Amino acid sequence: MRKLNNEELSRLTVEGFKQADKMPIVVVLDQVRSSNNIGSVFRTSDALLIKKICLCGITATPPDKEIHKTALGAENSVAWSYFQTTEEAVEELRKDGYTIIAIEQVEGSIALNEFIPDPNEKLALIFGNEVKGVQQDVVNRCDKTIEIPQFGTKHSFNIAVSAGIVLWDLVNKIKQR
């Protein structure tokens, strides 16, 4: 077994990425304070051909040295926009026909493994602050909530880990349809 070098991976160029068909998914970062987490979400979004990232509130925006450190340039390929509030992003996405989904532990949430996306549906996935999660006012505006089942003593994942788990799972489910 031999590891492949970068040239053998046949990756898209930044321009190729921008022109490629994307997954019908927008990521919304609600008050995420760590630039390293933001950069990781950019990198994951690039890897999975996510349409766009909405950066809201205190969430840092590119160009940012710490975002770049973990994004490794994905902040240049993945489309993004900034909103003063997450509520503004939610309202714009709703007008654009997105189903708004918070990734949060709430009453009546759907377990990720049980959630089956409609192939004709555009999804806006909201990931919250590292300590407080998705703001309650934002949760109140959502159509659905998804929860990642957990089995240990801890009650949450790091936001970058949560984004990786949820995005990979949903992209995989969408591609299988």
Chimera marker file (.cmm) of the C-alpha trace (Angstrom):
<marker_set name="trace">
<marker id="1" x="0.000" y="0.000" z="0.000" r="1" g="1" b="0" radius="0.5"/>
<marker id="2" x="1.386" y="3.414" z="-1.004" r="1" g="1" b="0" radius="0.5"/>
<marker id="3" x="0.107" y="6.816" z="0.039" r="1" g="1" b="0" radius="0.5"/>
<marker id="4" x="-1.031" y="8.949" z="-2.881" r="1" g="1" b="0" radius="0.5"/>
<marker id="5" x="0.691" y="12.258" z="-3.456" r="1" g="1" b="0" radius="0.5"/>
<marker id="6" x="-1.306" y="15.450" z="-4.012" r="1" g="1" b="0" radius="0.5"/>
<marker id="7" x="-1.000" y="15.328" z="-7.804" r="1" g="1" b="0" radius="0.5"/>
<marker id="8" x="-2.572" y="11.844" z="-7.853" r="1" g="1" b="0" radius="0.5"/>
<marker id="9" x="-5.651" y="13.015" z="-5.921" r="1" g="1" b="0" radius="0.5"/>
<marker id="10" x="-7.069" y="14.944" z="-8.908" r="1" g="1" b="0" radius="0.5"/>
<marker id="11" x="-8.469" y="17.750" z="-6.759" r="1" g="1" b="0" radius="0.5"/>
<marker id="12" x="-10.360" y="20.708" z="-8.176" r="1" g="1" b="0" radius="0.5"/>
<marker id="13" x="-8.666" y="24.060" z="-8.571" r="1" g="1" b="0" radius="0.5"/>
<marker id="14" x="-10.239" y="26.989" z="-6.723" r="1" g="1" b="0" radius="0.5"/>
<marker id="15" x="-11.792" y="28.107" z="-10.012" r="1" g="1" b="0" radius="0.5"/>
<marker id="16" x="-12.984" y="24.546" z="-10.703" r="1" g="1" b="0" radius="0.5"/>
<marker id="17" x="-14.543" y="24.405" z="-7.243" r="1" g="1" b="0" radius="0.5"/>
<marker id="18" x="-16.394" y="27.674" z="-7.806" r="1" g="1" b="0" radius="0.5"/>
<marker id="19" x="-17.844" y="26.347" z="-11.073" r="1" g="1" b="0" radius="0.5"/>
<marker id="20" x="-18.708" y="22.850" z="-9.791" r="1" g="1" b="0" radius="0.5"/>
<marker id="21" x="-22.246" y="21.795" z="-8.878" r="1" g="1" b="0" radius="0.5"/>
<marker id="22" x="-22.614" y="22.077" z="-5.118" r="1" g="1" b="0" radius="0.5"/>
<marker id="23" x="-24.563" y="20.183" z="-2.502" r="1" g="1" b="0" radius="0.5"/>
<marker id="24" x="-27.873" y="21.933" z="-1.706" r="1" g="1" b="0" radius="0.5"/>
<marker id="25" x="-26.531" y="22.815" z="1.750" r="1" g="1" b="0" radius="0.5"/>
<marker id="26" x="-25.648" y="26.134" z="3.376" r="1" g="1" b="0" radius="0.5"/>
<marker id="27" x="-23.799" y="26.175" z="6.696" r="1" g="1" b="0" radius="0.5"/>
<marker id="28" x="-24.726" y="28.919" z="9.171" r="1" g="1" b="0" radius="0.5"/>
<marker id="29" x="-22.291" y="29.671" z="12.001" r="1" g="1" b="0" radius="0.5"/>
<marker id="30" x="-24.166" y="31.293" z="14.902" r="1" g="1" b="0" radius="0.5"/>
<marker id="31" x="-21.817" y="33.305" z="17.123" r="1" g="1" b="0" radius="0.5"/>
<marker id="32" x="-18.827" y="30.935" z="16.729" r="1" g="1" b="0" radius="0.5"/>
<marker id="33" x="-15.902" y="32.493" z="18.597" r="1" g="1" b="0" radius="0.5"/>
<marker id="34" x="-12.935" y="30.314" z="17.555" r="1" g="1" b="0" radius="0.5"/>
<marker id="35" x="-11.285" y="31.191" z="14.259" r="1" g="1" b="0" radius="0.5"/>
<marker id="36" x="-9.760" y="27.711" z="14.255" r="1" g="1" b="0" radius="0.5"/>
<marker id="37" x="-13.248" y="26.186" z="14.341" r="1" g="1" b="0" radius="0.5"/>
<marker id="38" x="-14.384" y="28.534" z="11.578" r="1" g="1" b="0" radius="0.5"/>
<marker id="39" x="-11.403" y="27.527" z="9.438" r="1" g="1" b="0" radius="0.5"/>
<marker id="40" x="-12.125" y="23.850" z="10.025" r="1" g="1" b="0" radius="0.5"/>
<marker id="41" x="-15.712" y="24.344" z="8.861" r="1" g="1" b="0" radius="0.5"/>
<marker id="42" x="-14.429" y="26.051" z="5.703" r="1" g="1" b="0" radius="0.5"/>
<marker id="43" x="-12.094" y="23.122" z="5.036" r="1" g="1" b="0" radius="0.5"/>
<marker id="44" x="-14.838" y="20.528" z="5.591" r="1" g="1" b="0" radius="0.5"/>
<marker id="45" x="-17.233" y="22.543" z="3.431" r="1" g="1" b="0" radius="0.5"/>
<marker id="46" x="-14.681" y="22.622" z="0.619" r="1" g="1" b="0" radius="0.5"/>
<marker id="47" x="-14.078" y="18.876" z="0.854" r="1" g="1" b="0" radius="0.5"/>
<marker id="48" x="-17.821" y="18.159" z="0.602" r="1" g="1" b="0" radius="0.5"/>
<marker id="49" x="-18.773" y="20.780" z="-2.035" r="1" g="1" b="0" radius="0.5"/>
<marker id="50" x="-21.009" y="22.758" z="0.329" r="1" g="1" b="0" radius="0.5"/>
<marker id="51" x="-22.725" y="25.681" z="-1.411" r="1" g="1" b="0" radius="0.5"/>
<marker id="52" x="-22.008" y="28.488" z="1.059" r="1" g="1" b="0" radius="0.5"/>
<marker id="53" x="-21.216" y="29.481" z="4.637" r="1" g="1" b="0" radius="0.5"/>
<marker id="54" x="-23.043" y="32.267" z="6.479" r="1" g="1" b="0" radius="0.5"/>
<marker id="55" x="-20.922" y="33.838" z="9.219" r="1" g="1" b="0" radius="0.5"/>
<marker id="56" x="-23.065" y="35.534" z="11.876" r="1" g="1" b="0" radius="0.5"/>
<marker id="57" x="-22.547" y="37.888" z="14.806" r="1" g="1" b="0" radius="0.5"/>
<marker id="58" x="-19.153" y="37.545" z="16.509" r="1" g="1" b="0" radius="0.5"/>
<marker id="59" x="-18.073" y="34.876" z="14.019" r="1" g="1" b="0" radius="0.5"/>
<marker id="60" x="-14.828" y="36.062" z="12.405" r="1" g="1" b="0" radius="0.5"/>
<marker id="61" x="-14.575" y="36.478" z="8.641" r="1" g="1" b="0" radius="0.5"/>
<marker id="62" x="-11.735" y="36.003" z="6.159" r="1" g="1" b="0" radius="0.5"/>
<marker id="63" x="-9.123" y="37.220" z="5.707" r="1" g="1" b="0" radius="0.5"/>
<marker id="64" x="-8.007" y="36.017" z="9.134" r="1" g="1" b="0" radius="0.5"/>
<marker id="65" x="-4.695" y="34.358" z="10.009" r="1" g="1" b="0" radius="0.5"/>
<marker id="66" x="-6.295" y="31.869" z="12.411" r="1" g="1" b="0" radius="0.5"/>
<marker id="67" x="-9.073" y="30.929" z="9.972" r="1" g="1" b="0" radius="0.5"/>
<marker id="68" x="-6.440" y="30.393" z="7.270" r="1" g="1" b="0" radius="0.5"/>
<marker id="69" x="-4.359" y="28.183" z="9.571" r="1" g="1" b="0" radius="0.5"/>
<marker id="70" x="-7.069" y="25.504" z="9.664" r="1" g="1" b="0" radius="0.5"/>
<marker id="71" x="-8.893" y="26.286" z="6.401" r="1" g="1" b="0" radius="0.5"/>
<marker id="72" x="-5.680" y="25.902" z="4.385" r="1" g="1" b="0" radius="0.5"/>
<marker id="73" x="-7.066" y="28.143" z="1.649" r="1" g="1" b="0" radius="0.5"/>
<marker id="74" x="-10.646" y="26.810" z="1.653" r="1" g="1" b="0" radius="0.5"/>
<marker id="75" x="-11.766" y="30.295" z="2.674" r="1" g="1" b="0" radius="0.5"/>
<marker id="76" x="-10.889" y="31.254" z="-0.916" r="1" g="1" b="0" radius="0.5"/>
<marker id="77" x="-12.933" y="28.501" z="-2.553" r="1" g="1" b="0" radius="0.5"/>
<marker id="78" x="-16.117" y="28.262" z="-0.477" r="1" g="1" b="0" radius="0.5"/>
<marker id="79" x="-18.574" y="31.134" z="-0.937" r="1" g="1" b="0" radius="0.5"/>
<marker id="80" x="-19.396" y="32.983" z="2.265" r="1" g="1" b="0" radius="0.5"/>
<marker id="81" x="-21.304" y="36.003" z="3.490" r="1" g="1" b="0" radius="0.5"/>
<marker id="82" x="-21.524" y="37.864" z="6.771" r="1" g="1" b="0" radius="0.5"/>
<marker id="83" x="-24.678" y="38.799" z="8.709" r="1" g="1" b="0" radius="0.5"/>
<marker id="84" x="-24.889" y="41.017" z="11.797" r="1" g="1" b="0" radius="0.5"/>
<marker id="85" x="-27.351" y="38.517" z="13.299" r="1" g="1" b="0" radius="0.5"/>
<marker id="86" x="-28.151" y="34.882" z="12.679" r="1" g="1" b="0" radius="0.5"/>
<marker id="87" x="-31.826" y="35.829" z="12.499" r="1" g="1" b="0" radius="0.5"/>
<marker id="88" x="-31.076" y="37.953" z="9.402" r="1" g="1" b="0" radius="0.5"/>
<marker id="89" x="-29.325" y="34.997" z="7.757" r="1" g="1" b="0" radius="0.5"/>
<marker id="90" x="-32.236" y="32.688" z="8.597" r="1" g="1" b="0" radius="0.5"/>
<marker id="91" x="-34.775" y="35.073" z="7.082" r="1" g="1" b="0" radius="0.5"/>
<marker id="92" x="-32.772" y="35.479" z="3.869" r="1" g="1" b="0" radius="0.5"/>
<marker id="93" x="-32.285" y="31.714" z="3.541" r="1" g="1" b="0" radius="0.5"/>
<marker id="94" x="-35.983" y="31.088" z="4.180" r="1" g="1" b="0" radius="0.5"/>
<marker id="95" x="-36.856" y="33.554" z="1.378" r="1" g="1" b="0" radius="0.5"/>
<marker id="96" x="-34.483" y="31.587" z="-0.870" r="1" g="1" b="0" radius="0.5"/>
<marker id="97" x="-36.429" y="28.382" z="-0.159" r="1" g="1" b="0" radius="0.5"/>
<marker id="98" x="-34.149" y="26.717" z="2.381" r="1" g="1" b="0" radius="0.5"/>
<marker id="99" x="-35.379" y="24.440" z="5.155" r="1" g="1" b="0" radius="0.5"/>
<marker id="100" x="-33.799" y="25.831" z="8.332" r="1" g="1" b="0" radius="0.5"/>
<marker id="101" x="-32.309" y="23.203" z="10.657" r="1" g="1" b="0" radius="0.5"/>
<marker id="102" x="-30.474" y="23.781" z="13.932" r="1" g="1" b="0" radius="0.5"/>
<marker id="103" x="-27.915" y="21.212" z="15.003" r="1" g="1" b="0" radius="0.5"/>
<marker id="104" x="-28.805" y="21.261" z="18.674" r="1" g="1" b="0" radius="0.5"/>
<marker id="105" x="-30.057" y="19.211" z="21.597" r="1" g="1" b="0" radius="0.5"/>
<marker id="106" x="-33.683" y="20.235" z="22.024" r="1" g="1" b="0" radius="0.5"/>
<marker id="107" x="-37.028" y="18.671" z="22.832" r="1" g="1" b="0" radius="0.5"/>
<marker id="108" x="-38.269" y="16.795" z="19.802" r="1" g="1" b="0" radius="0.5"/>
<marker id="109" x="-34.992" y="16.862" z="17.877" r="1" g="1" b="0" radius="0.5"/>
<marker id="110" x="-34.405" y="14.238" z="15.196" r="1" g="1" b="0" radius="0.5"/>
<marker id="111" x="-31.460" y="11.879" z="15.680" r="1" g="1" b="0" radius="0.5"/>
<marker id="112" x="-28.981" y="12.393" z="12.839" r="1" g="1" b="0" radius="0.5"/>
<marker id="113" x="-29.020" y="8.693" z="11.967" r="1" g="1" b="0" radius="0.5"/>
<marker id="114" x="-32.825" y="8.865" z="11.571" r="1" g="1" b="0" radius="0.5"/>
<marker id="115" x="-32.928" y="12.047" z="9.488" r="1" g="1" b="0" radius="0.5"/>
<marker id="116" x="-33.462" y="11.432" z="5.767" r="1" g="1" b="0" radius="0.5"/>
<marker id="117" x="-33.119" y="14.578" z="3.652" r="1" g="1" b="0" radius="0.5"/>
<marker id="118" x="-35.627" y="15.167" z="0.882" r="1" g="1" b="0" radius="0.5"/>
<marker id="119" x="-33.594" y="15.150" z="-2.369" r="1" g="1" b="0" radius="0.5"/>
<marker id="120" x="-35.491" y="18.225" z="-3.611" r="1" g="1" b="0" radius="0.5"/>
<marker id="121" x="-34.944" y="20.206" z="-0.423" r="1" g="1" b="0" radius="0.5"/>
<marker id="122" x="-32.296" y="22.893" z="0.130" r="1" g="1" b="0" radius="0.5"/>
<marker id="123" x="-30.914" y="22.726" z="3.678" r="1" g="1" b="0" radius="0.5"/>
<marker id="124" x="-29.538" y="25.494" z="5.888" r="1" g="1" b="0" radius="0.5"/>
<marker id="125" x="-27.721" y="23.921" z="8.842" r="1" g="1" b="0" radius="0.5"/>
<marker id="126" x="-27.080" y="26.111" z="11.882" r="1" g="1" b="0" radius="0.5"/>
<marker id="127" x="-24.137" y="25.314" z="14.156" r="1" g="1" b="0" radius="0.5"/>
<marker id="128" x="-23.852" y="27.309" z="17.383" r="1" g="1" b="0" radius="0.5"/>
<marker id="129" x="-21.410" y="28.869" z="19.775" r="1" g="1" b="0" radius="0.5"/>
<marker id="130" x="-18.848" y="26.605" z="21.440" r="1" g="1" b="0" radius="0.5"/>
<marker id="131" x="-20.327" y="27.149" z="24.923" r="1" g="1" b="0" radius="0.5"/>
<marker id="132" x="-23.946" y="28.250" z="24.454" r="1" g="1" b="0" radius="0.5"/>
<marker id="133" x="-24.861" y="26.367" z="21.276" r="1" g="1" b="0" radius="0.5"/>
<marker id="134" x="-27.478" y="27.760" z="18.888" r="1" g="1" b="0" radius="0.5"/>
<marker id="135" x="-29.291" y="30.735" z="20.407" r="1" g="1" b="0" radius="0.5"/>
<marker id="136" x="-32.829" y="29.930" z="21.609" r="1" g="1" b="0" radius="0.5"/>
<marker id="137" x="-34.286" y="32.742" z="19.480" r="1" g="1" b="0" radius="0.5"/>
<marker id="138" x="-32.648" y="31.141" z="16.441" r="1" g="1" b="0" radius="0.5"/>
<marker id="139" x="-33.885" y="27.658" z="17.415" r="1" g="1" b="0" radius="0.5"/>
<marker id="140" x="-37.396" y="29.136" z="17.618" r="1" g="1" b="0" radius="0.5"/>
<marker id="141" x="-37.124" y="30.161" z="13.939" r="1" g="1" b="0" radius="0.5"/>
<marker id="142" x="-36.055" y="26.709" z="12.722" r="1" g="1" b="0" radius="0.5"/>
<marker id="143" x="-38.167" y="24.223" z="10.817" r="1" g="1" b="0" radius="0.5"/>
<marker id="144" x="-36.401" y="21.236" z="12.402" r="1" g="1" b="0" radius="0.5"/>
<marker id="145" x="-33.583" y="20.327" z="14.742" r="1" g="1" b="0" radius="0.5"/>
<marker id="146" x="-31.098" y="17.513" z="14.371" r="1" g="1" b="0" radius="0.5"/>
<marker id="147" x="-29.140" y="16.017" z="17.241" r="1" g="1" b="0" radius="0.5"/>
<marker id="148" x="-26.022" y="13.875" z="16.990" r="1" g="1" b="0" radius="0.5"/>
<marker id="149" x="-26.530" y="10.819" z="19.235" r="1" g="1" b="0" radius="0.5"/>
<marker id="150" x="-23.828" y="10.576" z="21.922" r="1" g="1" b="0" radius="0.5"/>
<marker id="151" x="-23.093" y="7.777" z="24.327" r="1" g="1" b="0" radius="0.5"/>
<marker id="152" x="-20.344" y="8.894" z="26.729" r="1" g="1" b="0" radius="0.5"/>
<marker id="153" x="-20.165" y="11.270" z="29.666" r="1" g="1" b="0" radius="0.5"/>
<marker id="154" x="-19.769" y="14.461" z="27.627" r="1" g="1" b="0" radius="0.5"/>
<marker id="155" x="-22.827" y="16.281" z="26.336" r="1" g="1" b="0" radius="0.5"/>
<marker id="156" x="-21.479" y="17.865" z="23.173" r="1" g="1" b="0" radius="0.5"/>
<marker id="157" x="-18.925" y="17.766" z="20.382" r="1" g="1" b="0" radius="0.5"/>
<marker id="158" x="-16.627" y="20.584" z="19.333" r="1" g="1" b="0" radius="0.5"/>
<marker id="159" x="-18.393" y="22.609" z="16.637" r="1" g="1" b="0" radius="0.5"/>
<marker id="160" x="-15.858" y="21.656" z="13.955" r="1" g="1" b="0" radius="0.5"/>
<marker id="161" x="-16.345" y="17.983" z="14.820" r="1" g="1" b="0" radius="0.5"/>
<marker id="162" x="-20.147" y="18.394" z="14.783" r="1" g="1" b="0" radius="0.5"/>
<marker id="163" x="-19.989" y="20.054" z="11.377" r="1" g="1" b="0" radius="0.5"/>
<marker id="164" x="-17.805" y="17.263" z="10.021" r="1" g="1" b="0" radius="0.5"/>
<marker id="165" x="-20.112" y="14.541" z="11.302" r="1" g="1" b="0" radius="0.5"/>
<marker id="166" x="-23.360" y="16.176" z="10.132" r="1" g="1" b="0" radius="0.5"/>
<marker id="167" x="-22.115" y="17.402" z="6.766" r="1" g="1" b="0" radius="0.5"/>
<marker id="168" x="-20.503" y="14.103" z="5.810" r="1" g="1" b="0" radius="0.5"/>
<marker id="169" x="-23.613" y="12.182" z="6.869" r="1" g="1" b="0" radius="0.5"/>
<marker id="170" x="-26.030" y="14.400" z="4.943" r="1" g="1" b="0" radius="0.5"/>
<marker id="171" x="-23.847" y="14.642" z="1.826" r="1" g="1" b="0" radius="0.5"/>
<marker id="172" x="-23.538" y="10.855" z="1.848" r="1" g="1" b="0" radius="0.5"/>
<marker id="173" x="-27.333" y="10.466" z="2.175" r="1" g="1" b="0" radius="0.5"/>
<marker id="174" x="-27.979" y="13.005" z="-0.610" r="1" g="1" b="0" radius="0.5"/>
<marker id="175" x="-25.478" y="11.305" z="-2.957" r="1" g="1" b="0" radius="0.5"/>
<marker id="176" x="-27.080" y="7.893" z="-2.342" r="1" g="1" b="0" radius="0.5"/>
<marker id="177" x="-30.505" y="9.105" z="-3.531" r="1" g="1" b="0" radius="0.5"/>
<link id1="1" id2="2" r="1" g="1" b="0" radius="0.2"/>
<link id1="2" id2="3" r="1" g="1" b="0" radius="0.2"/>
<link id1="3" id2="4" r="1" g="1" b="0" radius="0.2"/>
<link id1="4" id2="5" r="1" g="1" b="0" radius="0.2"/>
<link id1="5" id2="6" r="1" g="1" b="0" radius="0.2"/>
<link id1="6" id2="7" r="1" g="1" b="0" radius="0.2"/>
<link id1="7" id2="8" r="1" g="1" b="0" radius="0.2"/>
<link id1="8" id2="9" r="1" g="1" b="0" radius="0.2"/>
<link id1="9" id2="10" r="1" g="1" b="0" radius="0.2"/>
<link id1="10" id2="11" r="1" g="1" b="0" radius="0.2"/>
<link id1="11" id2="12" r="1" g="1" b="0" radius="0.2"/>
<link id1="12" id2="13" r="1" g="1" b="0" radius="0.2"/>
<link id1="13" id2="14" r="1" g="1" b="0" radius="0.2"/>
<link id1="14" id2="15" r="1" g="1" b="0" radius="0.2"/>
<link id1="15" id2="16" r="1" g="1" b="0" radius="0.2"/>
<link id1="16" id2="17" r="1" g="1" b="0" radius="0.2"/>
<link id1="17" id2="18" r="1" g="1" b="0" radius="0.2"/>
<link id1="18" id2="19" r="1" g="1" b="0" radius="0.2"/>
<link id1="19" id2="20" r="1" g="1" b="0" radius="0.2"/>
<link id1="20" id2="21" r="1" g="1" b="0" radius="0.2"/>
<link id1="21" id2="22" r="1" g="1" b="0" radius="0.2"/>
<link id1="22" id2="23" r="1" g="1" b="0" radius="0.2"/>
<link id1="23" id2="24" r="1" g="1" b="0" radius="0.2"/>
<link id1="24" id2="25" r="1" g="1" b="0" radius="0.2"/>
<link id1="25" id2="26" r="1" g="1" b="0" radius="0.2"/>
<link id1="26" id2="27" r="1" g="1" b="0" radius="0.2"/>
<link id1="27" id2="28" r="1" g="1" b="0" radius="0.2"/>
<link id1="28" id2="29" r="1" g="1" b="0" radius="0.2"/>
<link id1="29" id2="30" r="1" g="1" b="0" radius="0.2"/>
<link id1="30" id2="31" r="1" g="1" b="0" radius="0.2"/>
<link id1="31" id2="32" r="1" g="1" b="0" radius="0.2"/>
<link id1="32" id2="33" r="1" g="1" b="0" radius="0.2"/>
<link id1="33" id2="34" r="1" g="1" b="0" radius="0.2"/>
<link id1="34" id2="35" r="1" g="1" b="0" radius="0.2"/>
<link id1="35" id2="36" r="1" g="1" b="0" radius="0.2"/>
<link id1="36" id2="37" r="1" g="1" b="0" radius="0.2"/>
<link id1="37" id2="38" r="1" g="1" b="0" radius="0.2"/>
<link id1="38" id2="39" r="1" g="1" b="0" radius="0.2"/>
<link id1="39" id2="40" r="1" g="1" b="0" radius="0.2"/>
<link id1="40" id2="41" r="1" g="1" b="0" radius="0.2"/>
<link id1="41" id2="42" r="1" g="1" b="0" radius="0.2"/>
<link id1="42" id2="43" r="1" g="1" b="0" radius="0.2"/>
<link id1="43" id2="44" r="1" g="1" b="0" radius="0.2"/>
<link id1="44" id2="45" r="1" g="1" b="0" radius="0.2"/>
<link id1="45" id2="46" r="1" g="1" b="0" radius="0.2"/>
<link id1="46" id2="47" r="1" g="1" b="0" radius="0.2"/>
<link id1="47" id2="48" r="1" g="1" b="0" radius="0.2"/>
<link id1="48" id2="49" r="1" g="1" b="0" radius="0.2"/>
<link id1="49" id2="50" r="1" g="1" b="0" radius="0.2"/>
<link id1="50" id2="51" r="1" g="1" b="0" radius="0.2"/>
<link id1="51" id2="52" r="1" g="1" b="0" radius="0.2"/>
<link id1="52" id2="53" r="1" g="1" b="0" radius="0.2"/>
<link id1="53" id2="54" r="1" g="1" b="0" radius="0.2"/>
<link id1="54" id2="55" r="1" g="1" b="0" radius="0.2"/>
<link id1="55" id2="56" r="1" g="1" b="0" radius="0.2"/>
<link id1="56" id2="57" r="1" g="1" b="0" radius="0.2"/>
<link id1="57" id2="58" r="1" g="1" b="0" radius="0.2"/>
<link id1="58" id2="59" r="1" g="1" b="0" radius="0.2"/>
<link id1="59" id2="60" r="1" g="1" b="0" radius="0.2"/>
<link id1="60" id2="61" r="1" g="1" b="0" radius="0.2"/>
<link id1="61" id2="62" r="1" g="1" b="0" radius="0.2"/>
<link id1="62" id2="63" r="1" g="1" b="0" radius="0.2"/>
<link id1="63" id2="64" r="1" g="1" b="0" radius="0.2"/>
<link id1="64" id2="65" r="1" g="1" b="0" radius="0.2"/>
<link id1="65" id2="66" r="1" g="1" b="0" radius="0.2"/>
<link id1="66" id2="67" r="1" g="1" b="0" radius="0.2"/>
<link id1="67" id2="68" r="1" g="1" b="0" radius="0.2"/>
<link id1="68" id2="69" r="1" g="1" b="0" radius="0.2"/>
<link id1="69" id2="70" r="1" g="1" b="0" radius="0.2"/>
<link id1="70" id2="71" r="1" g="1" b="0" radius="0.2"/>
<link id1="71" id2="72" r="1" g="1" b="0" radius="0.2"/>
<link id1="72" id2="73" r="1" g="1" b="0" radius="0.2"/>
<link id1="73" id2="74" r="1" g="1" b="0" radius="0.2"/>
<link id1="74" id2="75" r="1" g="1" b="0" radius="0.2"/>
<link id1="75" id2="76" r="1" g="1" b="0" radius="0.2"/>
<link id1="76" id2="77" r="1" g="1" b="0" radius="0.2"/>
<link id1="77" id2="78" r="1" g="1" b="0" radius="0.2"/>
<link id1="78" id2="79" r="1" g="1" b="0" radius="0.2"/>
<link id1="79" id2="80" r="1" g="1" b="0" radius="0.2"/>
<link id1="80" id2="81" r="1" g="1" b="0" radius="0.2"/>
<link id1="81" id2="82" r="1" g="1" b="0" radius="0.2"/>
<link id1="82" id2="83" r="1" g="1" b="0" radius="0.2"/>
<link id1="83" id2="84" r="1" g="1" b="0" radius="0.2"/>
<link id1="84" id2="85" r="1" g="1" b="0" radius="0.2"/>
<link id1="85" id2="86" r="1" g="1" b="0" radius="0.2"/>
<link id1="86" id2="87" r="1" g="1" b="0" radius="0.2"/>
<link id1="87" id2="88" r="1" g="1" b="0" radius="0.2"/>
<link id1="88" id2="89" r="1" g="1" b="0" radius="0.2"/>
<link id1="89" id2="90" r="1" g="1" b="0" radius="0.2"/>
<link id1="90" id2="91" r="1" g="1" b="0" radius="0.2"/>
<link id1="91" id2="92" r="1" g="1" b="0" radius="0.2"/>
<link id1="92" id2="93" r="1" g="1" b="0" radius="0.2"/>
<link id1="93" id2="94" r="1" g="1" b="0" radius="0.2"/>
<link id1="94" id2="95" r="1" g="1" b="0" radius="0.2"/>
<link id1="95" id2="96" r="1" g="1" b="0" radius="0.2"/>
<link id1="96" id2="97" r="1" g="1" b="0" radius="0.2"/>
<link id1="97" id2="98" r="1" g="1" b="0" radius="0.2"/>
<link id1="98" id2="99" r="1" g="1" b="0" radius="0.2"/>
<link id1="99" id2="100" r="1" g="1" b="0" radius="0.2"/>
<link id1="100" id2="101" r="1" g="1" b="0" radius="0.2"/>
<link id1="101" id2="102" r="1" g="1" b="0" radius="0.2"/>
<link id1="102" id2="103" r="1" g="1" b="0" radius="0.2"/>
<link id1="103" id2="104" r="1" g="1" b="0" radius="0.2"/>
<link id1="104" id2="105" r="1" g="1" b="0" radius="0.2"/>
<link id1="105" id2="106" r="1" g="1" b="0" radius="0.2"/>
<link id1="106" id2="107" r="1" g="1" b="0" radius="0.2"/>
<link id1="107" id2="108" r="1" g="1" b="0" radius="0.2"/>
<link id1="108" id2="109" r="1" g="1" b="0" radius="0.2"/>
<link id1="109" id2="110" r="1" g="1" b="0" radius="0.2"/>
<link id1="110" id2="111" r="1" g="1" b="0" radius="0.2"/>
<link id1="111" id2="112" r="1" g="1" b="0" radius="0.2"/>
<link id1="112" id2="113" r="1" g="1" b="0" radius="0.2"/>
<link id1="113" id2="114" r="1" g="1" b="0" radius="0.2"/>
<link id1="114" id2="115" r="1" g="1" b="0" radius="0.2"/>
<link id1="115" id2="116" r="1" g="1" b="0" radius="0.2"/>
<link id1="116" id2="117" r="1" g="1" b="0" radius="0.2"/>
<link id1="117" id2="118" r="1" g="1" b="0" radius="0.2"/>
<link id1="118" id2="119" r="1" g="1" b="0" radius="0.2"/>
<link id1="119" id2="120" r="1" g="1" b="0" radius="0.2"/>
<link id1="120" id2="121" r="1" g="1" b="0" radius="0.2"/>
<link id1="121" id2="122" r="1" g="1" b="0" radius="0.2"/>
<link id1="122" id2="123" r="1" g="1" b="0" radius="0.2"/>
<link id1="123" id2="124" r="1" g="1" b="0" radius="0.2"/>
<link id1="124" id2="125" r="1" g="1" b="0" radius="0.2"/>
<link id1="125" id2="126" r="1" g="1" b="0" radius="0.2"/>
<link id1="126" id2="127" r="1" g="1" b="0" radius="0.2"/>
<link id1="127" id2="128" r="1" g="1" b="0" radius="0.2"/>
<link id1="128" id2="129" r="1" g="1" b="0" radius="0.2"/>
<link id1="129" id2="130" r="1" g="1" b="0" radius="0.2"/>
<link id1="130" id2="131" r="1" g="1" b="0" radius="0.2"/>
<link id1="131" id2="132" r="1" g="1" b="0" radius="0.2"/>
<link id1="132" id2="133" r="1" g="1" b="0" radius="0.2"/>
<link id1="133" id2="134" r="1" g="1" b="0" radius="0.2"/>
<link id1="134" id2="135" r="1" g="1" b="0" radius="0.2"/>
<link id1="135" id2="136" r="1" g="1" b="0" radius="0.2"/>
<link id1="136" id2="137" r="1" g="1" b="0" radius="0.2"/>
<link id1="137" id2="138" r="1" g="1" b="0" radius="0.2"/>
<link id1="138" id2="139" r="1" g="1" b="0" radius="0.2"/>
<link id1="139" id2="140" r="1" g="1" b="0" radius="0.2"/>
<link id1="140" id2="141" r="1" g="1" b="0" radius="0.2"/>
<link id1="141" id2="142" r="1" g="1" b="0" radius="0.2"/>
<link id1="142" id2="143" r="1" g="1" b="0" radius="0.2"/>
<link id1="143" id2="144" r="1" g="1" b="0" radius="0.2"/>
<link id1="144" id2="145" r="1" g="1" b="0" radius="0.2"/>
<link id1="145" id2="146" r="1" g="1" b="0" radius="0.2"/>
<link id1="146" id2="147" r="1" g="1" b="0" radius="0.2"/>
<link id1="147" id2="148" r="1" g="1" b="0" radius="0.2"/>
<link id1="148" id2="149" r="1" g="1" b="0" radius="0.2"/>
<link id1="149" id2="150" r="1" g="1" b="0" radius="0.2"/>
<link id1="150" id2="151" r="1" g="1" b="0" radius="0.2"/>
<link id1="151" id2="152" r="1" g="1" b="0" radius="0.2"/>
<link id1="152" id2="153" r="1" g="1" b="0" radius="0.2"/>
<link id1="153" id2="154" r="1" g="1" b="0" radius="0.2"/>
<link id1="154" id2="155" r="1" g="1" b="0" radius="0.2"/>
<link id1="155" id2="156" r="1" g="1" b="0" radius="0.2"/>
<link id1="156" id2="157" r="1" g="1" b="0" radius="0.2"/>
<link id1="157" id2="158" r="1" g="1" b="0" radius="0.2"/>
<link id1="158" id2="159" r="1" g="1" b="0" radius="0.2"/>
<link id1="159" id2="160" r="1" g="1" b="0" radius="0.2"/>
<link id1="160" id2="161" r="1" g="1" b="0" radius="0.2"/>
<link id1="161" id2="162" r="1" g="1" b="0" radius="0.2"/>
<link id1="162" id2="163" r="1" g="1" b="0" radius="0.2"/>
<link id1="163" id2="164" r="1" g="1" b="0" radius="0.2"/>
<link id1="164" id2="165" r="1" g="1" b="0" radius="0.2"/>
<link id1="165" id2="166" r="1" g="1" b="0" radius="0.2"/>
<link id1="166" id2="167" r="1" g="1" b="0" radius="0.2"/>
<link id1="167" id2="168" r="1" g="1" b="0" radius="0.2"/>
<link id1="168" id2="169" r="1" g="1" b="0" radius="0.2"/>
<link id1="169" id2="170" r="1" g="1" b="0" radius="0.2"/>
<link id1="170" id2="171" r="1" g="1" b="0" radius="0.2"/>
<link id1="171" id2="172" r="1" g="1" b="0" radius="0.2"/>
<link id1="172" id2="173" r="1" g="1" b="0" radius="0.2"/>
<link id1="173" id2="174" r="1" g="1" b="0" radius="0.2"/>
<link id1="174" id2="175" r="1" g="1" b="0" radius="0.2"/>
<link id1="175" id2="176" r="1" g="1" b="0" radius="0.2"/>
<link id1="176" id2="177" r="1" g="1" b="0" radius="0.2"/>
</marker_set>
